[in-house]
Amino acid sequence: MSTLVEHYAQMRDTTRVRERALFVSPRIPSELELQARWFAGDFGKHFVGTAGDKIDIIQFGTWNREAGPDFRDAAIRINGGEPIPGSVEIDLLDRSWETHGHATNPAFEATVLHVFVE
């Protein structure tokens, strides 16, 4: 017959408990999810650019499911100026403009807004 001490030692050595995380890290959305949320207007129509400019969305654009910018036939207004027609590209990271080759791709020349999460 085992003693209480032996029983505890056996339980300690053979039983494992996985503790839950104290903080749940946020899920990183896919680019497709970001595009869908843009299309639905989930992010709103008023933004502030990286240089502090006030950017208003006049038209979200038509979702492009082929090569090129994510949305075509969009229109924005910067600092209350005249509407600027063009395309919108949506990426997870700001550096994706360069790493995806958009800067040198003629298909992206009409892009008026690059939206990114981080």
C-alpha positions as CSV (number, residue, x, y, z in Angstrom):
1,M,0.0,0.0,0.0
2,S,1.4,3.4,-1.0
3,T,1.7,6.2,1.4
4,L,0.1,9.6,0.7
5,V,3.6,11.0,-0.1
6,E,4.3,8.3,-2.6
7,H,0.8,8.8,-4.2
8,Y,1.5,12.5,-4.5
9,A,4.9,12.0,-6.0
10,Q,3.4,9.6,-8.6
11,M,0.7,12.0,-9.5
12,R,3.1,14.9,-9.8
13,D,5.4,12.9,-12.1
14,T,2.7,11.5,-14.4
15,T,0.0,14.2,-14.5
16,R,0.5,17.3,-16.7
17,V,-1.8,20.3,-16.9
18,R,-1.6,22.8,-19.7
19,E,-2.4,26.3,-18.6
20,R,-4.2,28.7,-20.8
21,A,-2.4,31.8,-22.1
22,L,-2.9,34.9,-20.0
23,F,-3.3,37.0,-23.1
24,V,-4.7,35.8,-26.4
25,S,-2.7,37.3,-29.3
26,P,-4.9,38.8,-32.0
27,R,-5.4,36.7,-35.1
28,I,-3.7,38.2,-38.2
29,P,-6.3,38.5,-41.0
30,S,-5.5,37.4,-44.5
31,E,-5.3,39.8,-47.3
32,L,-8.5,38.3,-48.7
33,E,-10.3,39.1,-45.5
34,L,-9.0,42.6,-45.5
35,Q,-10.2,43.1,-49.1
36,A,-13.6,41.7,-48.1
37,R,-13.8,44.1,-45.2
38,W,-12.8,47.0,-47.4
39,F,-15.4,46.1,-49.9
40,A,-18.1,46.0,-47.2
41,G,-17.0,49.4,-45.8
42,D,-16.0,47.9,-42.4
43,F,-13.1,50.3,-42.0
44,G,-15.1,53.4,-42.6
45,K,-14.6,56.2,-45.1
46,H,-12.3,58.6,-43.3
47,F,-8.6,58.0,-42.8
48,V,-5.4,59.8,-41.9
49,G,-2.4,59.2,-44.1
50,T,1.1,58.5,-42.9
51,A,2.0,62.1,-43.6
52,G,-1.0,63.4,-41.6
53,D,-3.3,64.1,-44.6
54,K,-7.0,63.7,-44.2
55,I,-8.2,61.0,-46.7
56,D,-11.9,60.5,-47.5
57,I,-13.2,57.6,-49.5
58,I,-15.7,58.7,-52.1
59,Q,-15.9,55.4,-53.9
60,F,-14.4,52.1,-52.5
61,G,-14.0,50.8,-56.1
62,T,-14.8,47.6,-57.9
63,W,-13.1,44.5,-56.5
64,N,-10.5,43.3,-58.9
65,R,-10.2,39.5,-58.8
66,E,-7.4,39.4,-61.4
67,A,-3.8,40.7,-61.5
68,G,-3.2,44.3,-60.5
69,P,-4.6,46.5,-57.7
70,D,-7.2,45.0,-55.4
71,F,-9.9,47.7,-56.3
72,R,-10.3,49.6,-59.5
73,D,-12.5,52.6,-60.3
74,A,-12.2,54.0,-56.7
75,A,-12.1,57.7,-55.8
76,I,-10.6,59.5,-52.8
77,R,-10.3,63.1,-51.6
78,I,-7.2,64.4,-49.9
79,N,-7.6,67.3,-47.4
80,G,-10.9,68.3,-48.9
81,G,-9.6,68.7,-52.4
82,E,-10.9,67.6,-55.7
83,P,-11.8,63.9,-56.1
84,I,-8.9,61.7,-57.3
85,P,-10.0,58.6,-59.3
86,G,-7.8,55.5,-59.4
87,S,-7.1,52.2,-57.8
88,V,-6.7,51.0,-54.2
89,E,-4.2,48.3,-53.1
90,I,-4.6,46.6,-49.7
91,D,-1.7,44.8,-48.0
92,L,-1.0,43.5,-44.5
93,L,2.3,45.3,-44.3
94,D,3.4,48.7,-45.6
95,R,6.6,47.3,-47.0
96,S,4.5,44.9,-49.2
97,W,4.3,47.7,-51.8
98,E,8.0,47.1,-52.5
99,T,8.3,43.4,-51.7
100,H,5.4,42.5,-54.0
101,G,6.9,44.6,-56.8
102,H,4.0,47.1,-57.1
103,A,6.4,50.1,-57.4
104,T,7.8,48.8,-60.7
105,N,4.6,47.2,-62.0
106,P,2.8,49.3,-64.7
107,A,-0.5,47.8,-63.6
108,F,-0.2,49.8,-60.4
109,E,0.5,53.2,-61.9
110,A,-3.1,54.4,-61.4
111,T,-3.1,53.5,-57.7
112,V,-4.1,56.4,-55.6
113,L,-4.2,54.7,-52.2
114,H,-2.2,52.0,-50.5
115,V,-4.0,50.7,-47.4
116,F,-2.0,48.6,-45.0
117,V,-2.5,47.2,-41.4
118,E,1.0,47.6,-40.1
